[in-house]
Amino acid sequence: MRVKDKVVVVTGSGGGIGEGIAHRMAEEGAKVVVSDVRADAGEAVAHAITAKGGTASFCAANVTVDADMAALVAHAQRTHGRLDVMVNNAGWTHVNQPAIDTTEADFDKVYAINVKSIFLSTKHTVPVFRQQGGGCFVNIASTAGVRPRPGLTWYNGSKGAVIIVSKSLAAELGPDNIRVNCVNPVMNPYTGLGTAFAGGELTPERLDKFRSTIPLGRFSTPQDVANATLYLASDEAAFISGICLEVDGGRCA
């Protein structure tokens, strides 16, 4: 039980990578707060965890809204007694297209969900961690922030921001015994954003084109990302802060 009795919040965990992280944390003994803007999806994940004997609750939250993030942190404290790990997983992308074709509305949405969410999470979680004597953030960024692909410029930039912010926070919050790390998954076409990443229907040709850039020859899975997140959240990583762990089959090598 690598995170036994730790209280772990996972944003955007009503499906995809976040759902995988929530299940993996629960399997290893965590008390999981499943959070998503989609109440039906999030509640289903929390129910599935408890049905398997794990501990989970659900809290609806829009990660771009200050009051929602405050309520999410308060829910963890009220329901489970504390908060040990904040996994900022919720993310969004614009359609794969030329940079100048992206609309202002799409740009704003990408940066709100991918970057502003980290600001709000930090604002409301750090005081709790300080009061408790420490805590841990794991921010799900992307290989796009390290080795960007054409057509996803503004998404790439948002994930680059997550990486730099995480490193800066690690330096700033270390004296408070607060660790901050990133996980950088390579593309997973089956998370709900796959067609946007690919710029259209997930045809065999499009999938082969993306897969050919990954040396290990396959896409990432929620389980791959969940295992990396679990490690960084566990006490095994107690002296690790400010890193970005690529889960990419060698894409960024």
C-alpha positions in Angstrom: 0.0 0.0 0.0 2.2 2.8 -1.3 -0.2 5.7 -0.5 -2.1 4.1 2.4 -4.5 6.6 4.1 -3.3 9.6 2.1 -6.1 11.8 0.9 -5.6 12.4 -2.8 -7.6 14.8 -5.0 -7.6 14.1 -8.7 -9.1 16.8 -11.0 -10.7 15.7 -14.3 -11.1 12.2 -13.0 -14.5 11.4 -14.6 -12.7 9.5 -17.4 -9.5 8.9 -19.3 -6.2 9.5 -17.5 -7.7 11.0 -14.4 -10.0 8.0 -14.0 -7.0 5.7 -14.2 -5.1 7.8 -11.6 -8.0 7.7 -9.2 -8.4 3.9 -9.4 -4.6 3.3 -9.0 -4.4 5.6 -6.0 -7.4 3.8 -4.4 -5.8 0.4 -5.1 -2.8 1.5 -3.2 -4.8 2.6 -0.1 -5.5 6.3 -0.8 -8.8 8.0 0.1 -9.6 9.5 -3.2 -11.6 12.6 -4.0 -12.8 12.2 -7.6 -13.5 15.6 -9.2 -14.9 16.5 -12.6 -17.3 19.1 -14.2 -19.4 16.2 -15.3 -21.2 15.0 -12.1 -22.6 11.8 -13.7 -19.1 10.7 -14.9 -17.4 11.6 -11.7 -19.9 9.9 -9.4 -19.7 6.8 -11.5 -15.9 6.6 -11.0 -16.3 7.2 -7.2 -18.9 4.5 -7.1 -16.7 2.1 -9.0 -13.9 2.6 -6.6 -16.0 2.0 -3.5 -17.6 -1.0 -5.1 -14.2 -2.6 -5.3 -13.6 -1.9 -1.6 -11.7 1.4 -2.0 -12.4 4.8 -0.4 -13.7 7.6 -2.6 -16.0 10.6 -2.7 -17.0 12.9 -5.4 -16.9 16.7 -5.6 -18.0 18.5 -8.7 -15.6 21.4 -9.7 -14.8 23.6 -12.6 -11.0 24.0 -12.3 -11.2 27.5 -13.8 -13.5 28.8 -11.1 -12.0 30.1 -7.9 -15.0 29.2 -5.7 -15.1 25.7 -7.1 -11.5 25.0 -6.3 -11.9 26.4 -2.8 -14.9 24.1 -2.3 -12.9 21.1 -3.6 -10.1 21.6 -1.1 -12.7 22.1 1.7 -14.5 18.9 0.6 -11.3 16.9 1.0 -10.8 18.3 4.5 -14.4 17.9 5.6 -14.9 14.5 4.2 -11.6 12.8 4.8 -10.0 14.9 7.5 -7.0 16.3 5.6 -5.4 16.7 2.1 -2.1 15.1 1.2 -1.8 15.1 -2.6 -3.3 17.3 -5.2 -3.2 15.8 -8.7 -3.9 18.6 -11.2 -5.0 16.4 -14.2 -7.8 18.3 -15.8 -6.8 19.5 -19.3 -8.0 20.7 -22.7 -6.7 21.3 -26.2 -7.6 23.2 -29.3 -7.9 21.4 -32.6 -4.7 20.6 -34.4 -4.5 23.4 -36.9 -2.2 26.3 -38.0 -1.5 28.6 -35.0 -3.2 31.6 -36.6 -6.4 29.7 -37.2 -7.0 29.1 -33.5 -9.8 31.3 -32.2 -9.4 33.6 -29.2 -12.1 31.7 -27.4 -10.2 28.4 -27.9 -7.0 30.0 -26.7 -8.6 31.3 -23.6 -10.2 28.0 -22.8 -6.9 26.1 -23.2 -5.0 28.4 -20.9 -7.8 28.6 -18.4 -8.1 24.8 -18.0 -4.4 24.0 -18.3 -2.7 26.9 -16.6 -5.2 29.0 -14.5 -6.3 25.8 -12.9 -2.8 25.3 -11.5 -2.9 28.9 -10.1 -6.2 28.3 -8.4 -5.2 24.9 -7.1 -2.0 26.3 -5.6 -3.8 29.3 -4.1 -6.2 27.0 -2.2 -4.1 24.0 -1.5 -0.8 25.5 -0.3 -2.3 27.0 2.9 -3.7 23.6 3.9 -0.3 21.9 3.2 1.5 24.5 5.2 -0.9 24.0 8.2 -0.3 20.3 8.0 3.5 20.5 7.7 3.7 19.5 4.0 2.1 18.0 1.0 2.5 17.1 -2.6 1.4 18.3 -6.0 1.5 16.2 -9.2 0.7 18.2 -12.3 -0.1 16.3 -15.4 1.6 18.3 -18.2 2.6 16.7 -21.6 5.5 15.9 -23.8 4.1 18.7 -25.9 5.7 21.1 -23.4 9.1 19.6 -24.0 9.0 18.4 -27.7 6.1 20.2 -29.4 4.2 19.0 -32.4 3.2 21.3 -35.2 -0.5 22.4 -35.2 -0.8 22.4 -31.4 1.2 25.6 -30.7 -1.1 27.1 -28.0 -1.7 23.8 -26.3 2.1 23.2 -26.4 2.7 26.6 -24.8 0.1 25.9 -22.0 1.8 22.7 -21.1 5.3 24.4 -21.2 3.8 26.8 -18.7 2.7 24.0 -16.4 6.2 22.6 -16.5 8.0 25.9 -15.7 5.4 26.8 -13.0 5.9 23.4 -11.4 9.6 23.8 -11.2 9.3 27.3 -9.9 6.8 26.2 -7.2 9.1 23.3 -6.2 11.9 25.9 -5.5 9.6 28.3 -3.7 7.6 25.8 -1.6 10.4 23.3 -0.7 11.1 25.0 2.6 7.5 24.3 3.6 8.0 20.6 2.9 5.8 20.8 -0.2 6.8 18.8 -3.2 5.8 19.7 -6.8 6.4 17.5 -9.8 5.1 16.9 -13.3 4.2 13.9 -15.4 4.5 14.3 -19.1 2.5 11.7 -21.0 2.9 11.2 -24.8 -0.3 11.3 -26.8 -3.1 9.0 -25.8 -5.7 9.1 -28.6 -8.4 7.5 -26.6 -8.9 10.1 -23.8 -11.7 12.1 -25.4 -9.3 14.7 -26.9 -7.8 12.3 -29.5 -9.6 13.7 -32.5 -8.6 17.3 -31.6 -4.9 16.2 -31.1 -5.0 14.4 -34.5 -6.8 17.2 -36.3 -9.7 14.9 -37.4 -11.0 11.4 -37.4 -8.7 8.9 -35.8 -8.0 7.0 -39.0 -5.4 4.2 -39.1 -3.1 6.5 -41.1 -3.3 9.3 -38.6 -2.7 6.9 -35.7 0.3 5.3 -37.5 1.8 8.8 -38.1 1.7 9.7 -34.4 2.7 6.2 -33.3 5.8 6.2 -35.6 7.3 9.1 -33.5 7.3 6.9 -30.3 10.3 4.6 -30.1 8.5 2.0 -28.0 5.9 1.8 -30.7 2.7 2.4 -28.8 0.6 5.2 -27.2 0.5 6.0 -23.5 -2.3 4.5 -21.4 -4.1 5.8 -18.3 -2.3 3.0 -16.4 1.1 4.2 -17.5 0.4 7.7 -16.3 -1.2 6.5 -13.1 1.8 4.4 -12.2 4.1 7.4 -12.6 1.8 9.7 -10.6 1.5 7.1 -7.9 5.3 7.0 -7.5 5.6 10.8 -7.3 2.8 10.9 -4.8 4.2 8.2 -2.6 6.8 8.5 0.2 9.2 6.6 -2.1 9.6 10.0 -3.9 10.1 12.0 -0.6 13.3 13.7 -1.9 12.1 14.3 -5.4 10.7 17.7 -6.3 10.8 19.9 -9.4 11.1 17.1 -11.9 9.2 16.2 -15.1 8.8 12.5 -15.5 8.2 11.7 -19.2 5.8 8.8 -19.8 6.4 8.7 -23.5 8.0 5.5 -24.7 11.2 7.5 -25.6 9.5 10.3 -27.6 11.5 13.0 -25.9 14.8 11.1 -25.8 
